[in-house]
Amino acid sequence: MNSILKRAYYALIITALVGAASCEGEDDTTAVELPKAVEITCKAGDTPTFTFTAAADWQLSSDATWCKFDTAAGLVLDTSGKAGENTIRLNITDENIKSEATRATLSIKMGDKSGVIATVVRDAKKQYMHLYDSDNNPASAIEIGYVDWISFSIEADFRFAAVEYPAWVEFEGGAVTGVAGKRTEARARIVPDGEREQYPITEEDGVSVTFTDESGDISFSFPVIFKGMDDTELSFTAPTSSTYGWEVSLDGKSYRQKNEATGEYTTFEDGLTYKITALNNDYEVLLIERVVDRGIPSYVFGVEWMTFDKTTATLSVEASDSSRYGVAMVLPRGTYNAIVNDIKSHIIGIDDASGLDLEAINSEYQRYIITEFTQMDFTERDPYEGMYVYHSLTIYEIPCMPYTNAEVIAKYGATEAFTCPFPLPKDGKMPSIIIDPRIEGWTTDTFNDGSATVEFYYRDQRLKASEGEFEMCENKDEVMATRLMGPTEGFEEEVYVIFKVDGVAKKLLVVTPPVE
C-alpha cells in the first residue's frame, strides 16, 4: 500500500473510532434515570425541603402559585441546577386554600426526559371557632343561667349556627348565628322543669352545643355547664293556683279551697302535697301560727301542730277543738342561713295600713308562703247563728263566746247571749268594735222603719249615739251592723248590747272592759 493510501486508511479508522465514541456518549445521556418521585405533606406557612440526586443538569417547575421554590433569587415557580445532590426548599402559602386538601405537582426536566419529581399535599384550611365568657375571657364551655341569662361570645372564620343542643338549653331570641370574622354575642339559660335546675351540670356530664357551617362540613362543639339555681332561689307548685284561702277541718282530715267565682270547693284529704324546687333539693320549712288577740295579730314560729314531710313534700295539720290560723313557708337554704340567727325579725315586719302598727309577713318573704289556712268547723252554720264582732281598725274578728249568767240574761230578756272583750288601745288610738248580730229581720230596711233596734247599757244607763258612744254601720261584708265606741266616762265595766226586732229581745252581747 502506497503512502497516500495508508494515510487515507488511517484517517478513516480514526474517524470511525471518534464517531463510535461520540455515539456511546449520546446513548449514556438519554439513558439518565429521573429521581424517584416523592410526596410531601405540609400546611400553609410551612417551608419543607426535599433532596434528590441528578445525573445531569435539570429544571424544576411548580404548577401551583401557592407552592414556590425558595431560591437565592426569591420565590419562583421555576428553577434549575446542576448534576449531583440538590436540596430544594419550598414556600407554602394559604393562597386559594380550601376546606379539603389541595395538591401541587413539581415537574423535572433533565436532558431529553421529564416527569414528576414530587407531589405536594397541602392540608385543608384550618377553620377556627373561639368561645368567650361573659367577661370576654377565652372559655372552654358555655355557661347557662337559671332565671337570668348568661352571655357568651363566639367568633369563627366561617358562617355558623348552633344546630345541636338539648331542648332545655334556651338561647335568647331562639337561635345563635354568626358571620365569618365577627364576634357574635349570645345569651343562654336553662328551661326549668322543677327537677333539672336543682342540680349543677359540669363538663363531665357530656352536654354540649354544636355549631356548624352552612354546608355542615365544619363543626365545633362546646360543653354546657350550669351552676344550678342559686341557693337563694326557690320555686314550688301548689295543689291549686292560689296559696291563700285554704280551710282545714277541725279533725285535720279535709283541706279545701273555695272558688269565689263559682262557689265550688276544691278538696284534698289528709294533707296538701307540693312540688318544691331548690338547689340540691335543700330548703327549710317554717311552720307559723297567726294568733289574734282582741283583733290584734301576732305570729308564733315553730308550732308543733303542723308537720311537713319533706320526703313527700306534704303538709298536714293535727286535730283541734277550736279554730286557728296557720302559715307554712319554705325558704331556700342560702336565704335561711342568712337569717337563721333572728328569723322572726327578718320575716315579720310592720303593716300600718290600718293606722296601727301591726305584725305582718314582710313582702319580700311572702313569695315563700306555700299556704295560709284557717282550721275551722266545717259544719254548715245557719246564717242567723252566733254573733260576730270585728276590731274596727284591723277588721280581724274578735271571737264571741257563749254567755251563761242566767240572771243577766233574764234581766234583758234575750233568748241567746254572747260575750267578747273590748280591744285594748294601741299606738295611742282607742279602737271600737263592729257588731254583726246575725238576726233574722234585723236589717238596714227594718232599722229604717223602726222595727229593728239596738240598745246599749252601761251601769244601767243607756248609751247615746248623739254623744258618740255608738252608731249604726255595716260590717266588712256590707251587712247591717252597729259600732260600739264605748262609754263617754270611760270603760271600766261591762256594756250590755240588746238587739230587738219588733220590740222583742233576740240576742244579748256582753262586752267586757279592755284589760291587759
Secondary structure, 3 states (H helix, E strand, C coil): CCHHHHHHHHHHHHHHHHHHHHHHHHHHHHCCCCCCCEEEEECCCCCCEEEEEECCCEEEEECCCCEEEEECCEEECEEEECCEEEEEEEEECCCCCCCCCEEEEEEEEECCEEEEEEEEEECCCCCCEEEECCCCCECCCEECECCCCEEEEEEECCCEEEEECCCCEEEHHHCCEECCCCCEEEEEEECCCCCHHHCCECHHHCCEEEEECCCCCCEEEEEEEECCCCCCCEEEECCCCCCCCEEEECCCCEEEEECCCCCCEEEEECCEECEEEEHHHCEEEEEEEEEEECCEEEEEECCCCEEEECCCCEEEECCCCCCEEEEEEEEEHHHHHHHHHHHHHHHEEEECCCCCCEEEECHHHHCCEEEEEEEECCCCCCCCCCCEEEECCCCCECCCEECCCHHHHHHHCCCEEEEEECCCCECCECCCEEEECCCCCCCHHHHHCCCEEEEEEECCEECCHHHCCEEEEECCCCCEEEEECCCCCCCCCCEEEEEEECCEEEEEEEEECCCC
